[in-house]
Amino acid sequence: MTSVSLTACGMTAPAPSASTVDTSADDTPKSVPEDEPQEEAAQPESEESAEPVKGARDNTPHVLVPAAEGETAYSDAKVTLDISNADDGYFIINYTGDNAKPKLQVTGPEGTTYTFDVHGGEETIPFTQGAGSYQVGVFENISDTKYAQVCAVNIDANITNEYSPYLYPNQYVNFNEDSDVVKLGEELAYTADDDLAVVSNVYNYLIDNVVYDTDLANNVKSGYLPDPDETIATGKGICFDYAACMASMLRSQQIPTRLEIGYAGDAYHAWVSTYIEDVGWVNGIVEFNGTDWELMDPTLAASQGDKFLKSFIGDGNNYSKVYQY
């Protein structure tokens, strides 16, 4: 049995277990007699029009593709759990039943239970508590907040690369080879000499080009999932969207990135952490001063001075991670 509760900062907590042109007179073009051709003076190239210089780092996207190859931990008429690539840090659920609100619960070796809404069709679920045994259960809604268990299985994930779960797309960080967010990530990585520059370019793009969507934050429904391409196209989103966009771009550039969800004070919130070679996990950003990264949260950085958002997440010093995807 399980129920859904707690909404804040545009996030819904998971169910607990169980241009204008001036045309004034002086702007009128002046004609030039045909027998007196004039040579146009060369104009210095502005910084804005200068072609970007290719950085030393290869910015070719590398999108890992989750696959259901037929090794199943459980299969019946309603649900299939494919664990063919469990050692890469994920499994695929395919729900084909007719229940309106099915859910999936995953409890890992750390003892934390993750609850996912299931939408039908193949969905990629990450193993984010490292190598070990995971208890996986599928539930169907009976009435209100009451659920009945459909299946319960144990899955051993002998994860060979600890960063794999944070390189593949999944239900929360959803992208593919044709995604606009991947193409944008490639553009933003073009001038970078190293991974740290890629992270900086992506981070700065998001805080300069995506605004916080207070309407969505106030009306978001339970089960909301980010659509990184839509966020890039509309230029707006909630904390979940900022985090998913950043994670998608960095993962497609082979930079392990965790989408993290937890609390900023009393508000349910999302942000990212990323792994930089020779540095380790960078657990967040509010500001980058040239040396230190603190709390890699593009939502907060994009909203400095926004009293609405600050009322939720404070000064960035009171974060507490609960889940990572």
Secondary structure as UniProt FT lines:
FT   STRAND          7..8
FT   TURN            9..10
FT   STRAND          11..12
FT   HELIX           25..27
FT   TURN            34..35
FT   TURN            47..49
FT   STRAND          72..75
FT   STRAND          79..82
FT   TURN            84..85
FT   HELIX           86..88
FT   STRAND          90..95
FT   STRAND          103..107
FT   TURN            109..110
FT   STRAND          113..117
FT   STRAND          121..126
FT   STRAND          132..143
FT   TURN            144..145
FT   STRAND          146..157
FT   TURN            162..163
FT   HELIX           164..166
FT   TURN            177..178
FT   HELIX           180..189
FT   TURN            190..191
FT   HELIX           195..209
FT   STRAND          211..212
FT   HELIX           214..219
FT   TURN            222..223
FT   HELIX           228..234
FT   STRAND          236..237
FT   HELIX           239..252
FT   TURN            253..254
FT   STRAND          257..264
FT   TURN            265..266
FT   STRAND          267..276
FT   TURN            277..279
FT   STRAND          280..282
FT   HELIX           298..302
FT   TURN            303..305
FT   HELIX           307..313
FT   TURN            314..315
FT   STRAND          319..324
//
